[in-house]
Amino acid sequence: MTETRTPHAVTSSPSGRLTDTTVRRLALSLSTGALTWSAVSFIYGFQPSSEMGIVLTDLGSFAFQFGALSLISLMSRTNATGVTRTARAMLTVERVLLALAMVWTVVHAFFPSERDAVWLAVLDAFWPLSMLGMFVISIKIALTGRWRGLARLWPLVAESWAVVTLPAMGILGLSAGNLIGASHLLVGYTTLGLIIAFRPELVRGEN
């Protein structure tokens, strides 16, 4: 069921409205991060074997994770998942999952001696968990209906990355999975950021 929008649900500027400039900044952060990870992944794949490939892929994925945090911030500030305590808690949980995944990324990139450590393997689990969490959030956004038009539906495309790419790697092999995953980042998250950047009114509510 679509939730009723309230004119005071979004706050950012002194006048109480989330400005187009802020929306575009957060949206373009998402697009830039996704584009960076996609570009690196086209070159090295998602499981590189060389040290340079590992570091650059980790840095590219960190850029994406930062962009994903920007997306979560935008969702929170526009009440994209709804205004109930549970709806907002979804975004808080996702922030925690992403933060832990980002810790793994930084350690994996810059501390190669720790890559086989058990504690880092535990942190590694938060990478797919954070991506699956984004998929759940995309479903909630579509059902809630506070975002409109393509902004309401495109998160389902963008945030299906894990449920599309991971099975593709298992079924079609790593090479095909790398190509699908890198392409999906362009079609999904990069495009979602551009949609919001060009049409900020779709996410910041009615005037």
C-alpha positions in Angstrom: 0.0 0.0 0.0 1.3 3.5 -0.9 1.9 5.6 2.1 0.4 9.1 2.3 3.1 11.8 1.8 3.3 14.5 4.4 4.7 18.0 3.5 7.1 18.0 6.5 8.6 14.5 6.0 11.8 15.9 4.4 14.1 18.3 6.2 17.5 19.6 5.2 17.7 23.3 4.5 16.8 26.0 6.9 13.5 26.3 5.2 12.8 22.7 6.0 13.2 21.3 2.5 15.8 19.0 1.0 17.4 21.1 -1.7 17.9 19.9 -5.3 21.6 20.6 -4.8 21.9 18.2 -1.9 19.8 15.5 -3.7 22.1 15.8 -6.8 25.2 15.6 -4.7 24.2 12.4 -3.0 22.9 10.9 -6.2 26.0 11.7 -8.2 28.1 10.2 -5.4 26.3 7.0 -6.0 26.8 7.2 -9.8 30.5 8.0 -9.4 31.1 5.2 -7.0 29.2 2.6 -9.1 31.0 3.8 -12.3 34.4 3.5 -10.6 33.8 0.0 -9.4 32.3 -1.1 -12.7 35.4 0.3 -14.7 37.8 -1.5 -12.4 35.8 -4.7 -12.5 35.7 -4.7 -16.3 39.5 -4.7 -16.2 40.3 -7.0 -13.3 37.1 -8.8 -12.5 35.7 -9.2 -9.0 38.2 -11.8 -7.9 41.6 -10.6 -9.2 44.8 -12.6 -8.6 47.4 -9.9 -8.9 48.3 -7.6 -6.0 47.6 -4.5 -8.0 44.3 -5.9 -9.2 43.2 -6.7 -5.6 44.1 -3.2 -4.3 42.4 -1.4 -7.2 39.3 -3.6 -7.1 39.0 -3.0 -3.4 39.4 0.8 -3.8 36.8 0.7 -6.6 34.4 -1.2 -4.4 35.1 1.2 -1.5 34.1 4.1 -3.8 30.9 2.2 -4.5 30.2 1.5 -0.9 30.7 5.2 -0.1 28.2 6.0 -2.9 25.8 3.4 -1.4 26.0 5.2 1.9 25.1 8.4 0.1 22.1 6.6 -1.3 21.1 5.4 2.1 21.4 8.9 3.5 19.1 10.2 0.7 16.6 7.4 1.5 16.6 8.3 5.1 16.2 12.0 4.6 13.3 11.5 2.2 11.7 8.7 4.3 11.9 6.5 1.2 11.1 3.3 3.1 8.3 4.9 5.1 7.9 6.8 8.4 7.3 3.9 10.8 10.0 2.9 13.3 10.5 -0.4 11.5 10.9 1.3 8.1 13.5 3.6 9.4 15.3 0.9 11.3 15.8 -0.9 8.0 18.1 1.9 6.8 19.9 2.0 10.2 20.7 -1.7 9.9 21.8 -1.3 6.3 24.2 1.5 7.4 25.8 -0.9 9.9 26.1 -3.7 7.4 27.8 -1.3 4.9 30.1 0.1 7.5 31.3 -3.3 8.5 31.7 -4.2 4.8 33.8 -1.0 4.3 36.1 -2.0 7.2 36.7 -5.3 5.4 37.4 -3.5 2.2 40.0 -1.2 3.7 41.8 -3.9 5.6 41.8 -6.3 2.6 43.2 -3.6 0.4 46.0 -2.2 2.6 46.9 -5.0 5.0 47.6 -8.1 2.9 49.0 -10.0 5.9 45.5 -10.0 7.4 43.7 -11.4 4.3 43.7 -15.0 5.6 42.7 -14.0 9.2 39.6 -15.6 10.6 38.2 -12.3 11.9 38.5 -10.8 8.4 36.7 -13.7 6.9 33.8 -13.0 9.3 33.7 -9.4 8.2 33.7 -10.5 4.6 30.2 -11.9 5.2 28.9 -8.4 5.6 29.6 -7.6 1.9 26.9 -9.9 0.5 24.7 -9.2 3.5 24.8 -5.5 2.8 24.0 -6.0 -0.9 21.1 -8.3 0.0 19.9 -5.7 2.5 19.8 -3.1 -0.3 17.6 -5.5 -2.4 15.1 -5.8 0.5 15.1 -2.0 0.8 14.4 -1.6 -2.9 11.3 -3.8 -2.5 10.1 -1.6 0.4 10.6 1.6 -1.6 8.6 0.2 -4.4 5.8 -0.8 -2.1 5.8 2.4 0.0 5.6 4.7 -3.0 7.1 7.8 -1.5 9.6 8.0 -4.3 7.9 8.4 -7.7 8.3 7.4 -11.3 11.6 5.8 -12.3 13.0 6.6 -8.9 10.5 4.3 -7.3 11.1 1.4 -9.5 14.8 1.6 -10.6 16.1 0.7 -7.1 14.7 -2.8 -7.8 17.0 -2.9 -10.9 20.0 -1.4 -9.2 19.8 -3.3 -5.9 19.2 -6.7 -7.6 23.0 -6.7 -8.2 23.7 -9.5 -5.6 20.7 -11.7 -6.6 21.8 -11.4 -10.3 25.6 -11.4 -10.2 26.4 -14.0 -7.6 24.2 -16.7 -9.1 25.6 -15.8 -12.6 29.1 -16.4 -11.3 28.1 -19.8 -9.9 26.2 -20.9 -13.0 28.0 -19.3 -15.9 31.5 -19.1 -14.5 33.7 -16.3 -13.2 34.4 -14.6 -16.6 30.7 -14.3 -17.5 29.8 -13.3 -14.0 32.4 -10.5 -14.0 31.0 -9.2 -17.3 27.4 -9.4 -16.0 28.3 -7.8 -12.6 30.2 -4.9 -14.1 27.5 -4.2 -16.6 24.8 -4.4 -14.0 26.6 -1.7 -12.0 26.2 0.6 -15.0 22.6 -0.3 -15.8 21.6 -0.3 -12.1 23.3 1.9 -9.6 25.0 4.3 -12.0 21.7 4.9 -13.9 19.8 5.2 -10.6 22.0 8.0 -9.5 21.6 9.8 -12.8 17.8 9.4 -12.7 17.7 11.1 -9.3 20.3 13.7 -10.2 18.3 14.8 -13.2 14.9 14.5 -11.6 15.4 15.3 -7.9 11.7 16.1 -7.4 11.0 12.4 -7.8 12.5 11.7 -4.4 12.1 14.8 -2.3 8.3 14.8 -2.0 5.6 17.1 -3.2 6.0 20.8 -2.8 
